[in-house]
Amino acid sequence: MPWQIHNTQLYVQFVFSVEGRGNFIRESYRDELEKVMCGIVSNHKCKTYAIYCNPDHTHLFASIHPTISPSKLMEQVKSGSTTWLNQKKLVPGKFAWQHGFGAFTYSRSHIDRVVKYVLNQPEHHKKQSFRDEYLMLLDKFSVE
């Protein structure tokens, strides 16, 4: 009988933006959108530690189950949330996420710090643009 136990610690902060970096995510439905995304994450045996949907981009910090790849999880989160937004007609025209995403891994000891960072997005973006933030993450993690 093959092993069925998966002992992993895969903590990933995903960052992805609205197509064209448009400011389409409104405060009036942000909480509900985040719940939809968290439900998708849970349905794939993963756990959301923190999420914040800014008007033009989203940060999602989760532990990843080894049976799903980060790319597949993001495909599911982005397609499911796109469908939800378009069915609810919450965005003028047709909503879409930009292709691709950033994925940054952390150790267990960093969970609290990353959760605070994600949940503090409104304050953070009073001082730094999304572009500058993303470039800083790429630099910090030595990603070209």
C-alpha positions as CSV (number, residue, x, y, z in Angstrom):
1,M,0.0,0.0,0.0
2,P,1.5,3.4,-1.0
3,W,2.0,6.1,1.6
4,Q,-1.0,8.5,1.8
5,I,0.4,10.9,4.4
6,H,1.6,14.2,3.1
7,N,3.8,16.0,5.6
8,T,4.7,19.3,4.1
9,Q,5.3,23.0,4.9
10,L,4.7,24.9,1.7
11,Y,3.8,28.5,2.6
12,V,3.4,30.8,-0.4
13,Q,2.4,34.4,-0.9
14,F,0.7,34.8,-4.3
15,V,0.5,38.3,-5.8
16,F,-1.6,38.9,-9.0
17,S,-3.1,41.9,-10.6
18,V,-6.2,43.0,-12.4
19,E,-5.9,42.9,-16.2
20,G,-4.3,46.2,-17.3
21,R,-3.9,47.0,-13.6
22,G,-7.3,48.6,-13.5
23,N,-8.8,49.7,-10.2
24,F,-11.9,47.5,-10.4
25,I,-12.1,45.8,-7.1
26,R,-14.3,47.9,-4.9
27,E,-14.5,48.0,-1.1
28,S,-18.3,47.3,-1.3
29,Y,-17.7,43.7,-2.4
30,R,-14.0,43.1,-1.4
31,D,-14.9,41.0,1.7
32,E,-17.3,38.8,-0.3
33,L,-14.7,38.3,-3.1
34,E,-12.1,37.3,-0.6
35,K,-14.4,34.7,0.9
36,V,-15.0,33.3,-2.6
37,M,-11.3,33.0,-3.1
38,C,-10.7,31.4,0.3
39,G,-13.4,28.9,-0.5
40,I,-11.7,27.9,-3.7
41,V,-8.4,27.5,-1.8
42,S,-10.1,25.3,0.9
43,N,-11.7,23.2,-1.8
44,H,-8.2,22.3,-3.0
45,K,-7.1,21.1,0.5
46,C,-5.0,24.3,1.0
47,K,-5.3,26.8,3.8
48,T,-5.5,30.6,3.5
49,Y,-3.6,32.5,6.2
50,A,-4.3,36.0,4.9
51,I,-5.8,37.6,1.8
52,Y,-6.3,41.2,0.7
53,C,-7.9,42.3,-2.5
54,N,-6.6,45.8,-3.3
55,P,-8.4,47.8,-6.1
56,D,-5.8,46.6,-8.7
57,H,-4.1,43.5,-7.2
58,T,-4.4,40.8,-4.7
59,H,-2.2,39.2,-2.1
60,L,-3.1,35.7,-1.0
61,F,-0.9,33.9,1.6
62,A,-1.6,30.2,1.9
63,S,-0.2,26.8,2.7
64,I,-0.3,24.5,-0.3
65,H,-1.3,20.9,-0.3
66,P,1.3,18.8,-2.2
67,T,-1.4,17.3,-4.5
68,I,-1.9,20.7,-6.3
69,S,0.7,22.8,-7.9
70,P,0.9,26.6,-7.2
71,S,0.0,27.2,-10.9
72,K,-3.1,25.0,-10.8
73,L,-4.2,26.6,-7.5
74,M,-3.8,30.1,-9.0
75,E,-5.6,29.0,-12.2
76,Q,-8.6,27.9,-10.0
77,V,-8.6,31.0,-7.8
78,K,-8.4,33.4,-10.7
79,S,-10.9,31.6,-12.9
80,G,-13.4,31.0,-10.1
81,S,-13.2,34.6,-8.9
82,T,-13.5,36.0,-12.4
83,T,-16.6,33.9,-13.0
84,W,-18.1,35.1,-9.7
85,L,-17.3,38.8,-10.5
86,N,-18.7,38.6,-14.0
87,Q,-21.9,36.7,-12.9
88,K,-22.6,39.3,-10.2
89,K,-21.9,42.1,-12.7
90,L,-19.9,43.9,-10.1
91,V,-17.4,45.3,-12.6
92,P,-18.3,47.4,-15.7
93,G,-17.6,45.3,-18.8
94,K,-15.9,42.0,-18.5
95,F,-13.5,41.5,-15.6
96,A,-10.2,39.5,-16.0
97,W,-7.1,39.0,-14.0
98,Q,-3.7,39.7,-15.7
99,H,-1.9,36.5,-16.9
100,G,0.6,35.1,-14.5
101,F,1.3,35.7,-10.9
102,G,4.2,36.1,-8.4
103,A,4.7,33.3,-5.9
104,F,7.1,33.9,-2.9
105,T,7.8,31.1,-0.4
106,Y,8.3,31.5,3.3
107,S,9.3,29.3,6.3
108,R,6.9,28.5,9.1
109,S,8.7,31.1,11.3
110,H,7.6,33.9,8.9
111,I,3.8,33.2,9.0
112,D,2.9,35.9,11.5
113,R,5.0,38.5,9.7
114,V,3.6,37.7,6.3
115,V,0.0,37.6,7.6
116,K,0.5,41.1,9.1
117,Y,2.0,42.4,5.8
118,V,-0.9,41.1,3.7
119,L,-3.6,42.4,6.1
120,N,-1.9,45.8,6.3
121,Q,-2.1,46.4,2.5
122,P,-4.2,49.6,2.7
123,E,-1.7,51.3,5.0
124,H,1.2,49.9,3.0
125,H,-0.1,51.3,-0.3
126,K,-0.4,54.8,1.2
127,K,3.4,54.8,1.0
128,Q,4.3,52.5,-1.9
129,S,2.8,51.8,-5.3
130,F,2.0,48.3,-6.4
131,R,4.7,48.5,-9.0
132,D,7.3,49.5,-6.4
133,E,6.1,46.8,-4.0
134,Y,6.3,44.1,-6.6
135,L,9.8,45.1,-7.7
136,M,10.8,45.0,-4.1
137,L,9.5,41.5,-3.7
138,L,11.3,40.3,-6.8
139,D,14.5,41.9,-5.6
140,K,14.1,40.5,-2.0
141,F,13.6,37.0,-3.4
142,S,16.3,37.3,-6.1
143,V,13.7,36.8,-8.9
144,E,14.5,38.3,-12.3
